[in-house]
Amino acid sequence: MFPARYSVFVICIIVLLFSLLLAITVNGHFLWAAAVSAVLVGVGVTDLLQTRHAVLRNYPVSGHFRFLFEAIRPELRQYFFESNQDGRPFSRERRSMVYDRAKNSESVLPFGTELDVYDRAYGWVNHSVCPQPHHREDLRVTIGGPDCTQPYSASLFNISAMSFGSLSGNAILALNKGAKAGNFYHDTGEGSVSRYHRQGGGDLVWELGSGYFGCRADDGGFDAAKFEKQAADPQIKMIEIKMSQGAKPGHGGVLPGAKVTEEIAEARGIPLGKECISPASHSAFSSPLELLDFIQRLRQLSGGKPVGFKLCIGHRWEFMAIVKAMLKTGIKPDFIVVDGAEGGTGAAPVEFANRLGTPLRQGLLFVHNCLVGAGLREDIKIGASGKLISAFDIAGTMALGADWVNSARGFMFAVGCIQSQSCHTNKCPTGVATQDPKRQQALNVPDKAQRVANFHCNTMKSLIEFTAAAGLDHPKEFRPEHFYLRAGQREIMPASAALTWVKTGALLDPSHDIAGYSTYWAMAEADSFAPAKPLAVAKAEFRHHLSHH
């Protein structure tokens, strides 16, 4: 008797022998069945002889179904088993909202919400019994501090950082054309400005990562002359230094030489076909004071354009060290973009994506509070990014301290992404996240550019209506008291009561005692990102200090 797990393999052998017999004695057409079964028998023999997959050795032929079902599992789940609220990182309902708005279709929800409004994670904005008229004014914010001579008027909703190389040329072109049509900006990502960005003609924010693409010296460092030349381009409106990103904070990267095509080499200013390394940290600065000197230098080299930085909050004393450096030098960035740990990327180590970095809500609150507590908030604008695609996302984020919002995956959906999560394979089914020429040809640039513009326009329209329903004239009027959170099963609290809010100048008071802030403030020094003292020592010194006041 043979084990039952070999049943399919044995059946294939029997069919092969029986087919050969029938082909000889009855009709030659049975050779077709013999050929098919012979192939399956060959597969089974190969399975038994190979040593790589235990499943195939134990289940010859039939074991391949396991790999087949595993390969199409995402598609089976997405198209057959996923409910409106299932799906990660974006539910079907949220994706459908973007698709409808991008197509100018009616975006409504029949029969009531499917969300569990009693879930502890549920948040909402209260409405007013006296809604305001819908004001159709431009929803914009002016970015540029006292040292900026070319301030920029940005939309409250823009395209977050996504590089050419991660996205296809057609996707970049469609995004940028949509940004131009809708009068909002397009962040280049650290891959620098490509020919597709320039061809689109839309406003750009040039992101400088640790690879300094677009202004990279031969040794991989920063080249001031190259930066000055490119920054003079009137299409570039702001400069953003990427300190870290939410999807993989503290992680560098290696671009293999085989992926450095002519177009990527042109955009990034690197040799064609040669491996390119982006280190985890910057070489142009190594301390908070040097960071601010670098910001001031970039502002001068760019002719006074707004210069800021983006980061996902990690060690609290590190950001506080930057704040202390601002106080010490008087040099301030024009803006700071806070990226949440829930941010996305084409490929990231699992541990980095899942377990490193501070989520947006907590990171944004911390940055806002630090700047308020140091008396710097009025001169520095704050942007926010991390799974933000709806009017509620924008309103809620502005209530917690943001001046504007960026979205990457929202605009990816608008340009055709279906969340197949195959970005790292170069086999994106819609031609968005791939460099395969044939696959990206499927992306129709004029049509997708219009959808990008539509998505932005309809989201802004929804934000206007949402703001009016809350009894406000402009989204900038959203405050913590408008955003409600559930505290336990019974109690609900506005964010103004549920979260810590630092008063203006409070961190400058020697006797301040603010939970989650005062101890870390004592650990921060303007001349180093490293803590000035261990946490335990800082706590002990702080308690001693308080006991004498």
VOGU-3710 file (C-alpha; in Angstrom, 3 decimals, decimal comma):
1> mfparysvfv> 0,000/0,000/0,000  1,277/3,500/-0,851  0,709/6,493/1,451  -2,448/8,499/0,662  -0,376/11,632/0,067  0,948/10,025/-3,142  -2,572/9,419/-4,490  -2,534/12,156/-7,125  0,912/11,102/-8,365  -0,165/7,444/-8,644
11> iciivllfsl> -3,366/8,441/-10,439  -1,272/10,340/-12,979  0,833/7,211/-13,597  -2,296/5,080/-14,032  -3,837/7,605/-16,445  -0,581/7,689/-18,443  -0,468/3,899/-18,808  -4,197/3,608/-19,575  -4,000/6,408/-22,173  -1,076/4,750/-23,925
21> llaitvnghf> -2,983/1,485/-24,004  -6,082/3,156/-25,502  -3,983/5,061/-28,027  -2,492/1,784/-29,260  -5,671/-0,298/-29,242  -8,527/2,178/-29,866  -7,641/5,636/-31,228  -4,490/7,700/-31,567  -6,270/10,754/-30,148  -5,692/9,314/-26,685
31> lwaaavsavl> -2,056/10,323/-27,123  -3,124/13,853/-26,055  -4,221/12,527/-22,668  -1,033/10,485/-22,473  1,056/13,602/-23,168  -0,642/15,617/-20,433  -0,379/12,825/-17,889  3,260/12,231/-18,879  4,045/15,872/-18,055  2,361/15,486/-14,652
41> vgvgvtdllq> 4,256/12,259/-13,987  7,480/14,061/-14,862  6,557/16,840/-12,418  5,897/14,228/-9,730  9,234/12,503/-10,279  10,998/15,874/-10,083  9,138/16,647/-6,855  10,294/13,400/-5,270  13,917/13,961/-6,248  14,229/17,667/-5,279
51> trhavlrnyp> 15,241/18,650/-1,729  14,186/22,299/-1,552  10,468/21,930/-0,719  9,381/19,329/1,815  5,724/19,808/0,821  6,455/18,721/-2,758  8,433/15,674/-1,669  5,565/14,545/0,539  2,824/15,534/-1,907  4,200/15,166/-5,449
61> vsghfrflfe> 2,101/16,960/-8,067  -0,721/17,897/-5,653  1,673/19,954/-3,499  1,888/22,546/-6,262  -1,677/23,616/-5,512  -0,427/24,927/-2,177  1,950/27,337/-3,942  -0,700/28,267/-6,499  -3,254/29,189/-3,842  -0,621/31,056/-1,851
71> airpelrqyf> 0,324/33,067/-4,932  -3,248/34,154/-5,649  -4,299/34,509/-2,003  -4,273/38,362/-2,078  -6,470/38,392/-5,175  -8,886/35,796/-3,770  -9,200/37,775/-0,553  -9,549/41,157/-2,280  -12,117/40,130/-4,868  -14,111/37,395/-3,156
81> fesnqdgrpf> -13,813/37,506/0,631  -12,930/41,078/1,613  -15,709/43,142/3,215  -15,950/46,921/2,848  -14,059/47,433/6,106  -11,464/44,722/5,540  -8,261/45,184/3,647  -4,938/46,533/4,831  -3,520/49,081/4,830  -6,597/50,694/3,238
91> srerrsmvyd> -10,074/49,211/3,426  -12,201/48,644/0,352  -14,485/51,486/1,452  -11,625/53,996/1,641  -10,169/52,868/-1,673  -13,583/53,104/-3,324  -13,971/56,635/-1,992  -10,765/57,675/-3,766  -11,709/55,879/-6,998  -15,139/57,556/-7,053
101> raknsesvlp> -13,731/61,009/-6,430  -11,013/60,495/-9,031  -13,649/59,513/-11,609  -15,969/62,372/-10,604  -18,532/59,762/-9,617  -20,992/60,282/-6,801  -19,199/59,365/-3,582  -21,969/58,504/-1,130  -22,548/55,820/1,498  -25,951/54,076/1,491
111> fgteldvydr> -27,748/52,597/4,508  -25,483/54,040/7,200  -21,929/53,602/8,405  -20,324/50,186/8,638  -17,822/51,425/11,198  -18,175/50,390/14,831  -18,813/53,782/16,392  -18,305/52,273/19,853  -14,839/50,942/19,044  -12,135/52,416/21,280
121> aygwvnhsvc> -10,192/53,577/18,214  -13,177/55,458/16,760  -12,740/59,240/16,489  -14,990/61,949/15,126  -15,608/65,676/14,747  -18,749/67,179/16,261  -21,066/69,160/14,011  -22,821/72,440/14,733  -26,537/73,157/14,879  -25,625/76,366/13,027
131> pqphhredlr> -23,678/75,187/9,948  -21,818/77,865/8,023  -22,262/78,664/4,327  -19,856/76,844/2,013  -16,986/79,231/1,353  -15,289/78,549/-1,990  -12,059/80,374/-1,194  -8,712/78,726/-1,984  -7,732/76,370/0,793  -4,064/77,273/1,078
141> vtiggpdctq> -1,304/78,004/3,577  1,711/80,288/3,129  4,998/78,585/3,981  8,078/80,674/4,708  9,587/82,046/7,911  11,294/85,378/8,630  14,447/84,421/6,690  12,579/83,199/3,606  12,400/85,645/0,694  10,353/83,415/-1,648
151> pysaslfnis> 7,452/82,102/0,464  5,191/79,540/-1,158  1,405/79,332/-1,054  0,647/75,617/-0,776  -2,629/73,744/-0,976  -3,849/72,116/2,222  -3,645/68,768/0,388  -0,637/67,704/-1,701  1,190/64,715/-3,159  3,619/63,220/-0,664
161> amsfgslsgn> 7,130/62,002/-1,462  7,333/59,213/-4,058  10,454/58,891/-6,194  10,824/58,262/-9,884  12,300/54,785/-9,829  9,844/53,618/-7,218  7,029/54,835/-9,468  7,033/54,577/-13,232  7,682/57,527/-15,507  4,055/57,541/-16,651
171> ailalnkgak> 2,827/57,563/-13,037  5,112/60,494/-12,148  4,008/62,381/-15,257  0,314/61,799/-14,522  0,723/62,872/-10,891  2,576/66,037/-11,853  0,172/66,990/-14,616  -2,672/66,476/-12,145  -0,887/68,666/-9,594  -0,500/71,431/-12,170
181> agnfyhdtge> -4,164/71,218/-13,171  -5,287/71,302/-9,537  -2,729/73,890/-8,315  -1,141/71,773/-5,588  2,398/70,536/-5,114  4,151/67,273/-5,908  6,979/66,103/-3,614  9,721/64,491/-5,717  10,779/61,931/-3,126  14,503/61,442/-2,585
191> gsvsryhrqg> 14,974/60,284/-6,210  15,222/63,961/-7,226  13,682/65,760/-10,206  13,224/63,574/-13,283  12,356/64,480/-16,865  8,788/63,399/-16,081  8,491/65,930/-13,256  9,744/68,670/-15,556  7,484/67,632/-18,407  4,421/67,807/-16,147
201> ggdlvwelgs> 5,125/71,410/-15,182  3,513/71,189/-11,733  4,884/72,746/-8,536  7,643/70,647/-6,980  9,069/70,154/-3,516  12,583/68,814/-3,981  13,360/66,224/-1,325  17,005/65,749/-0,353  17,755/62,369/1,156  21,086/61,093/2,400
211> gyfgcraddg> 22,060/60,211/-1,185  21,812/63,903/-2,235  20,398/62,914/-5,597  20,335/65,828/-8,004  23,219/67,486/-6,125  25,457/64,496/-5,460  29,238/64,818/-5,489  31,449/62,079/-6,891  32,134/60,798/-3,366  28,400/60,589/-2,567
221> gfdaakfekq> 28,336/63,796/-0,524  26,591/67,135/-1,073  27,621/69,311/-4,019  26,665/72,955/-3,426  27,168/74,045/-7,037  24,893/71,322/-8,401  22,295/72,153/-5,759  22,340/75,875/-6,539  21,898/75,225/-10,257  18,918/72,893/-9,846
231> aadpqikmie> 17,284/74,852/-6,989  17,100/77,908/-9,259  14,471/76,112/-11,370  11,229/78,099/-10,849  9,268/74,824/-10,878  10,929/73,922/-7,545  9,060/75,792/-4,826  10,522/74,337/-1,611  13,437/72,179/-0,414  12,780/69,314/2,017
241> ikmsqgakpg> 15,595/67,476/3,813  14,564/63,897/4,505  15,793/62,957/7,970  13,685/59,793/8,088  10,440/58,353/6,729  7,712/56,550/8,605  7,754/53,312/6,623  11,421/52,567/7,292  12,945/55,127/9,682  16,700/54,948/10,142
251> hggvlpgakv> 17,152/52,755/7,063  19,414/53,479/4,131  19,348/51,726/0,803  21,341/50,254/-2,047  20,268/50,718/-5,661  21,841/47,851/-7,649  23,703/48,839/-10,794  21,312/46,817/-12,951  18,457/49,139/-11,885  20,357/52,356/-12,629
261> teeiaeargi> 18,882/53,026/-16,060  19,689/56,015/-18,224  16,621/57,910/-16,979  17,320/57,180/-13,299  20,995/58,079/-13,700  19,947/61,360/-15,339  17,503/62,267/-12,559  19,733/61,294/-9,653  23,039/62,461/-11,077  24,738/59,095/-10,659
271> plgkecispa> 26,804/56,910/-13,046  24,833/54,701/-15,409  24,775/51,033/-14,436  26,763/51,432/-11,202  25,620/50,535/-7,696  24,472/53,542/-5,672  24,376/53,667/-1,875  22,107/55,886/0,221  23,467/55,764/3,778  21,157/55,664/6,772
281> shsafssple> 22,322/59,107/7,940  23,394/62,339/6,279  27,032/63,232/5,644  26,362/66,993/5,329  25,641/67,309/9,057  26,029/65,251/12,210  24,574/67,457/14,949  21,538/69,709/15,435  23,683/72,816/15,061  25,151/71,531/11,800
291> lldfiqrlrq> 21,641/70,648/10,556  20,495/74,244/11,057  23,647/75,568/9,385  22,848/73,278/6,446  19,270/74,580/6,313  20,508/78,166/6,292  23,015/77,319/3,574  20,356/75,670/1,388  18,068/78,656/1,835  20,831/80,999/0,650
301> lsggkpvgfk> 21,842/78,745/-2,262  18,209/78,430/-3,398  17,688/82,179/-3,452  15,530/82,306/-0,337  13,084/79,483/-1,032  11,449/77,738/1,953  13,681/75,016/3,395  12,586/72,461/5,978  12,919/68,839/6,926  10,807/65,705/7,165
311> lcighrwefm> 11,084/63,095/9,875  9,299/60,356/11,716  9,661/60,981/15,445  11,955/58,538/17,211  13,953/59,423/20,327  12,280/62,468/21,811  15,496/64,095/22,980  16,782/64,175/19,386  13,984/66,423/18,143  14,215/68,501/21,297
321> aivkamlktg> 17,939/68,914/20,595  17,022/70,419/17,222  14,605/72,787/18,978  17,317/73,809/21,439  19,657/74,417/18,505  17,037/76,735/16,983  16,926/78,693/20,234  20,718/78,844/20,456  21,390/79,934/16,871  18,222/81,764/15,919
331> ikpdfivvdg> 18,154/79,694/12,711  14,775/78,092/12,041  13,471/75,845/9,283  10,541/77,252/7,355  8,597/74,028/7,804  8,687/70,549/9,319  6,826/67,589/7,822  5,929/64,909/10,363  5,657/61,439/8,848  3,778/58,769/10,797
341> aeggtgaapv> 5,023/55,221/11,319  1,943/54,102/9,373  3,440/55,591/6,209  3,975/53,391/3,182  6,810/52,534/0,849  7,513/50,192/-2,041  9,633/47,886/0,092  10,700/47,906/3,738  11,954/45,316/6,225  8,967/43,936/8,160
351> efanrlgtpl> 10,325/44,972/11,547  10,965/48,514/10,328  7,500/48,918/8,821  5,712/47,368/11,809  7,726/48,262/14,892  9,887/51,354/14,376  8,852/54,971/14,662  6,060/56,980/16,261  2,544/56,945/14,739  1,454/60,221/13,171
361> rqgllfvhnc> -1,024/61,369/15,798  1,505/61,121/18,631  4,431/62,382/16,549  2,538/65,406/15,246  1,327/66,339/18,724  4,867/66,096/20,088  6,383/68,305/17,365  3,607/70,881/17,714  3,961/70,959/21,508  7,755/71,296/21,401
371> lvgaglredi> 7,581/74,255/19,045  4,809/75,897/21,072  6,654/75,260/24,334  9,815/76,827/22,899  7,949/79,834/21,497  8,827/78,932/17,889  5,520/77,716/16,482  4,479/80,978/14,824  7,507/80,991/12,498  7,460/77,297/11,523
381> kigasgklis> 4,700/75,562/9,580  3,952/71,861/10,111  2,916/69,387/7,438  1,739/65,844/8,143  1,662/62,562/6,227  0,619/58,989/6,955  -2,544/57,264/5,626  -4,396/60,558/5,124  -6,825/60,512/2,201  -10,203/61,954/3,281
391> afdiagtmal> -11,625/65,288/4,401  -11,948/63,879/7,932  -8,275/62,851/7,858  -7,313/66,408/6,915  -9,606/68,070/9,447  -8,613/65,756/12,293  -4,911/66,183/11,546  -5,212/69,968/11,423  -7,062/69,868/14,738  -3,988/68,220/16,246
401> gadwvnsarg> -1,561/70,874/15,023  -0,868/70,428/11,297  -1,026/73,338/8,853  -1,406/71,102/5,799  -1,488/67,435/4,822  0,351/65,289/2,255  -0,856/61,987/0,832  1,071/59,384/-1,167  -1,129/56,314/-1,402  -4,303/58,369/-1,828
411> fmfavgciqs> -2,921/59,863/-5,032  -1,555/56,457/-6,030  -5,125/55,133/-5,912  -6,231/58,111/-7,994  -3,608/57,304/-10,628  -4,692/53,670/-10,815  -3,137/51,667/-7,931  -5,342/48,743/-6,820  -3,370/47,840/-3,664  -2,034/44,615/-5,155
421> qschtnkcpt> 0,990/45,068/-2,853  3,395/43,978/-5,559  5,424/47,225/-5,589  8,680/45,412/-4,803  8,324/42,869/-7,631  8,444/45,256/-10,632  5,207/43,555/-11,718  2,653/46,197/-10,740  -0,549/45,224/-12,605  -1,543/48,834/-13,284
431> gvatqdpkrq> 1,837/50,244/-14,338  2,141/52,554/-11,333  5,023/51,067/-9,322  7,168/49,449/-12,005  9,961/50,243/-14,422  8,774/47,600/-16,911  8,179/49,585/-20,145  5,334/47,341/-21,289  3,508/47,428/-17,955  3,679/51,197/-17,584
441> qalnvpdkaq> 2,380/51,700/-21,114  -0,993/50,549/-19,772  -1,189/53,739/-17,675  -2,922/56,395/-19,780  -1,326/59,664/-18,700  -3,990/62,225/-19,782  -6,812/60,180/-18,233  -4,962/59,496/-14,969  -3,762/63,113/-14,683  -7,371/64,250/-14,818
451> rvanfhcntm> -8,282/61,704/-12,142  -5,517/63,027/-9,890  -6,883/66,548/-10,280  -10,446/65,307/-9,722  -9,496/63,507/-6,521  -7,868/66,628/-5,128  -10,752/68,872/-6,180  -13,460/66,606/-4,763  -11,566/66,052/-1,515  -11,238/69,817/-1,088
461> kslieftaaa> -14,930/70,182/-1,838  -15,702/67,590/0,832  -13,392/69,413/3,257  -15,279/72,658/2,650  -18,600/70,936/3,379  -17,165/69,122/6,424  -15,774/72,391/7,782  -19,074/74,226/7,276  -21,010/71,424/9,003  -18,733/71,873/12,032
471> gldhpkefrp> -19,754/75,534/12,144  -16,378/76,836/10,950  -15,380/79,152/8,115  -12,003/77,583/7,278  -10,226/74,286/8,070  -7,462/76,204/9,864  -10,052/76,889/12,578  -10,179/73,225/13,613  -8,898/72,920/17,174  -8,337/70,003/19,574
481> ehfylragqr> -11,742/70,618/21,131  -13,396/69,746/17,800  -11,774/66,293/17,577  -13,296/63,651/19,859  -11,819/60,389/21,108  -13,274/57,519/23,087  -11,714/57,030/26,514  -12,820/53,556/27,576  -16,247/52,091/26,900  -18,319/54,900/28,410
491> eimpasaalt> -16,475/58,189/28,398  -15,755/60,398/25,404  -13,316/63,286/25,525  -12,209/66,044/23,172  -8,559/65,901/22,164  -8,057/69,105/24,141  -8,718/67,104/27,341  -7,581/63,633/26,305  -4,103/64,695/25,139  -1,294/66,798/26,607
501> wvktgalldp> -1,052/70,357/25,309  1,972/72,490/26,178  1,470/76,213/26,747  3,373/78,828/24,771  6,900/79,222/26,142  6,373/76,593/28,835  9,607/74,725/28,041  11,567/77,938/28,581  10,395/78,133/32,192  13,108/76,551/34,416
511> shdiagysty> 10,455/75,117/36,751  8,321/73,364/34,108  6,987/69,912/34,971  5,303/68,420/31,890  4,853/64,668/31,717  6,535/63,217/28,647  8,436/66,448/27,949  10,412/67,855/30,872  12,717/64,877/31,411  13,513/64,548/27,701
521> wamaeadsfa> 14,103/68,292/27,491  16,750/67,900/30,207  18,396/65,134/28,135  18,634/67,235/24,966  21,650/69,333/23,981  21,908/71,629/20,974  25,329/70,365/19,904  24,539/66,645/19,726  21,772/64,188/18,829  23,038/61,925/21,604
531> pakplavaka> 21,393/62,344/25,034  23,353/64,595/27,394  22,616/62,188/30,250  20,857/58,849/30,774  17,108/58,857/31,284  17,390/57,668/34,907  19,849/60,433/35,763  17,669/63,056/34,063  14,626/61,888/36,027  16,524/61,963/39,313
541> efrhhlshh> 17,940/65,431/38,628  14,520/66,671/37,584  12,867/65,407/40,790  15,635/67,034/42,820  15,153/70,274/40,898  11,423/70,295/41,551  11,867/69,606/45,251  13,854/72,844/45,561  11,249/75,021/43,836
//
